[in-house]
Amino acid sequence: MSLVGLVSGIGGVVGLFLILIPLVLLHEFGHFIMARLARIRVLEFGLGFPPRARVLGHDHETEYTLNYLPIGGFVRLEGEETDSDDPRAFTNSSLPKQLIVLAAGVAMNLLVAVFLFFVVAWAFNPVIQTTIGGVQAGSPAATAGLQAGDSIVSIDGRTYRKPSVLEFSNADFTDSWRQDLLSHAGQTVNIIVADANGKERTVVVTLRVPTAEKAGALGVSMGGSYVTTAGDPVSAAGLAVSGTGRAMNLFLGAVGDIGKQLATNPSQAPPGVQGPVGMAADIASVVSQPNALMILLLLAGVISANLALVNVLPLPVLDGGKMVIMVLKRLFGSKGVGAFEAFAYVASFALLLAFMGWITFFDILRVSGQ
């Protein structure tokens, strides 16, 4: 690996930590706030994971600590893992209070995702603009002087909707352009295009009738690029909420793809799924782009929405699994569930480690170009 590649890789890892650590801390802050509101005693709010480096401060009941492993944070509640005589202990609280406290981290991640998407939609309002990727030699586009990088504004006065990036859609947004061009095959049309600097010009093009040798009426390959437009808070709020839902739908689809891949061909990477190494590589490639801040905020929002869904999975090491354990304890008693809880915790932790290792293996292969 070259020095430039090494520096870029380190920058990607640092960038990933700068995104993940605040998101995890906010998740834990959700637990902390809700526990306080539910009158459950909070013994410690830790930045990072033990071993402890120092005590940052304390109030009437909570210690705030800095720990050596900078991989997020934690909240330690009285009676969360052992029995306690304290009436304010987690284990002595009502089941609804326990479930609300456990769900508060997920709720916080969802709120953070909505907030980040709101900032992106209002401050940047990114939309996908149809762009000419390449021009075929001798095509109507080449004759008219169209160039790669030009964006199509309108055809004979007809404009097209520019989908928001926050729609997270896999639909072919260039299809309407293609169909309209094909419907005018053999005709002369006025096309308004804009260059990379946004300067518009009108070109008159006589479209060809596509053949097997010369596909397409215009003779271009079409793609898309992000452009920022004026946003407003009302539309941004709607996009933020719907974007969070769509981001979670993407994650649910990815979970289905992972399950299918594990069941059918675990020796191959699941399509469109990556772990920390892949995300670090993406961040390293983003930071040098002109719209880096927007993309990083967008990525942070997607990660926050995904963290919310990950944490509701019914694995005892996660909030969803802890909620299941709390319900089982109320139904069958703490002693009856205790042995199962210890085994399930260890098993789920091992399962998560194995899964992360599996994803990371393919991330490394992908990043290294193998």
N, C-alpha and C positions, 0 to 999 in steps of 0.2 A: 504493500500500500504506500502511495506517495505521501509526502509531508502534507500537501494540501488536502488529500483525502482523509488523513488522520485528524487534522485540525477540524475539518468539516464534520467528521464523525463524532468527535468530542463535543463540538458545538451542538450537534443534534441531540446527544445524550443530555447535555446540560439543559437544552431547551425543553426536552421531554420532562425532566425533573421539575423545571420551573412551571410547567403546566400541571403535572400530576400532583405535586405536593400541595399547592393551594386547594386543589379540588378535593383531595383526601381530607385536608384540615377542615374545609367547609363542611364536608360530610360529617366529621366528628363534632363540629360545632353545632350541627343540627341535633345530634344526640344530647349534647351538653345543654343547650337551651331548653329542649323539651323536658329533660330530666329535672332541671331547675324549676320549670313551670309546674311539673307534676309533683314537686316536693320530694324528689328522690335524691338522696345524698350523693354528690359527686366528689370522690376522693382526689382525683387527679385528672388534669388535662395535659397531655404530653405532646410536645413537638418532637417528631421523630420517634424511634423505638429504642427501648433500653438496650445497653446499659445507660443509666442516667449520667448526664454530664454535670448538670447543676440545677438548682431550684431557682426559677426566675422570679417567683413571688407566690403569695397565697392570700386568700381572703378568709372568711370565717369558717370555711369547711373544705376548700379546694386548693391543692397545690398545683402550680403551673410550672412544668419542668421542661428542660431542654435535654434531649437524649442524643446519643452518638450516631444512631443509624438514621440518616435523613431520608426516610422513605414514607413520609406521611405523618401520622399522629394517632393518638388514641384517647379514649375517655374511660376512666376506671370508676365504676359505680360501686357503692357499698352493697355487698350481698349479690353481686352479679354472677360470681362463679362459686361462691360458697354460702352456706347458711349464715344468717346473722340475726341477732336479737334486736337490732336497731329497727324501730317501727318505720323509719324512712328508707330502709334498705330496698333495693330493687326486688329481691326475692319475696319481700313481704308486701309489695304493692299489688294492687288489683291487676288482673289480666289485661283489661283495656289500657291501663297506664303503661304496662310493660310493652304492649304491642305498639302503642303510639310512640314511645321513646325509641324503640327499635326501628320503626318506620320513618322517624324524623330525619335520619341521614339520607335516605332515599329521596324524601321530599325536598331536602336542601339541594341535592344534586339536580333535581328537576328544576327548581327555582333558578339555580345558577345557569343551567342550560338556556332557560327562557330568557334570562337577563342578558347573557352573552349574545344570543341570536338577536335580541332586541337592539343591542348596540350595533351589531353588524348591519342589520336591516335599516336602522335609522341613520347611522353615521356614514355607511358606505352604499347600502342598497345595491349589492352586486347582482347583475343580471347576465345571462348568457347571450352574447351577440354572435350572429352568424358571420363567419369569417372565411374568406377564400384561402384554402390551404395550399393549393397548387393550380397551375394553369397549363392545360395541354397545348402543345405546339400546334399551330395551324387551326386552333379552335376559334369559334366566335368570340370567346373571351379574350384570346390572344390578339385577335384582329382589332377588338375594341380597346385594347390597352389595359385590361384588368390585370392586376398583379396579386401575387400571394401576399396576404396580410391585409388586403382591402376587405372591408366589411360591407355587406349588402344592406342598404337602408330601405329601399322599396323597389317594386317592380310595377311599372305603369301606374304609379301612385298608390299601390297597395302596400301597406306596411304589415308587419307581423308581430305578434306578441313575443316579447323577450322574457323567457321564463326566469324567475328568481333562482339564484343558487340555493336559497333556503328551501326550495321545493324538493331537493335531493331526488330528482327524477332521473330514471334511466331511459326515458323516452327519447326518441330521435327528434330533437328540436329542429333539425334541418329538413324534415320530411315535407312540411308545408311548402317550403321554398322549392324543393325539388319537384313536387307535384304541380305547382303553379308554373314553373319553367317548362315542364313537359306539356302542360295544357296549351302553351303558346309556341310549341315546336313549329318551326318553319315561318314564324311571324317576326316582325320587327318590334322590339319593345324598348322603352326607356327605363334604364336602371340607374338609380342613384346609389353611389357607393361612397364610402369614406375611407381615407387612408389611415395609416397608423396614428397620425396626429389629430384625427377627427375632421379633417378638411373634406367637405363633400364635393362631389362632381357628378354630373349626369353624363352617361354614355348611352349611345344608341347602338343596340345589338340586334343583328338578325340571327335568331336562334336556328340551329340545325335540327333536322329530324334524326333522332338517335338511330344508330345501326349497331350490329354486333361488334363491328370494329371501332366505332366511335360512339361510346356510350355517353349519355347526358346531352341535354339540349344546349347547355352553355359551354361545356367542356372544362369544368373546374372540379376540384375536390373540395368539399365543404367541411368545415370544422366549427369550433366555437372558441370564444375567448371571454374572460370576465371583464366587464366594464362597470364602473361605479356610476350611479345616477343619484338624483336628488331623492331623499327619503323623507317620510313624515311619520310622526310618532304613532298615529292611529294605525296606519298600514303596517308599520314595523311591529306593533304589538300583535297584530293578527298573524304576521309571518313568523314571529318568534314562537307563538304557541303551536301553530301548525307545523313549523319546522322541527320543533322538539318531538312532536308525535311522529313525523316522518323519519327523523334520525333514529328513534327507537324501533320503528318498523324495519329499518335497514339492519339494525342489530338482530332483531328477531329472525330476519331472513338469513343472516349470517350464521346464527345458531343452528338453523335448519340445515344449512349447507355443511356446517361442521359435523353434525350428526350423520348426515348422509355420507360424507367423506370417510368418517371413522368406520362406518358400517360396510362400505363398499371398497374403498381403496385408501387405507391409512398411510400408505407409502408416498402419497402425493399430497401437496398442500391444498387446502380448501380454497376455492377461487374467491378473491376479493377479501380475504381475511388475513390480518397480520397482527403480530404482537409488539412488545416494546421495541425490539430491534428495528422492525419495519417502520414503526412510528417515528423513531429517532432518525432514521434515514430520510423519511419524508420531511421532517422538520429541518434537517440539514439542507435539503434542496429548496426549502421555502424561504429561509431567512434572507437569501440574497435577492429575492424577487421584489419588484417595486411595491406590490400589494401584500407584503409579508405580514404586516400587522393584522390586516383583515383576515387572511387565511389562518393565522395562528389563533385568533379569537374564534373563528368558525370551527377550527379543529378542537379547541378547548370545549366549545359548546357540545360538539358531537361526543367527545370523551366523557363529559359530565353526564349527558343523557345515557350513555352506555353504562357508566358506573352505577347509575340508578337501577338499571335493569339487571346488571350483574349481581347487585346486592340483594335483589329479591329472589334469586335462585334458591331453592330449598336445600342448600348445603349448610350444615351446622357451623361452618367457619364463617358464613356470611349472614347478613341480617335476616334474610328470608328463612334460612335454616334455624336461626335462633328463635324466630317467631313460631316456627313449627314445634320446636322443643318446648317453648313456654306453654303452648296449647296442650301438648301431650302430658306435660307435668300436671296441669290442672285436671286432665281427664283420668290419668292413671297414677298420679302421685310422684313426688320427687324420687323416692327410693326405687320405684319400678322403672323409671326412665334413666336414672343416673348412670348405670353401666352402659346402656345403649348410647347415651350422650357422649361419653368419653370415647367409645369406639368410633362413633359416627364423626366426631370432630377430627380425630386422627386420620380416618379414611378419606374424609372430604378434603383435608389439607393435602394429603398425598396425591389425591386425584387432581387438585388444582396445580400442584407442582409438576405432575406428569404432563398435564395439558399445556402448561406454559413452556415446558421443555420441548414438546412436540411442535408448537407454533414457532418457537424461537429457532429451532433447527431449520425450518423452511425459510424463516426470515433471513438467517445468515446465508443460506444458499442463494436466495433472491438478491440480497444486497451485494454479494460477492460475484454475482453474474453467472453462477453455475446452474 
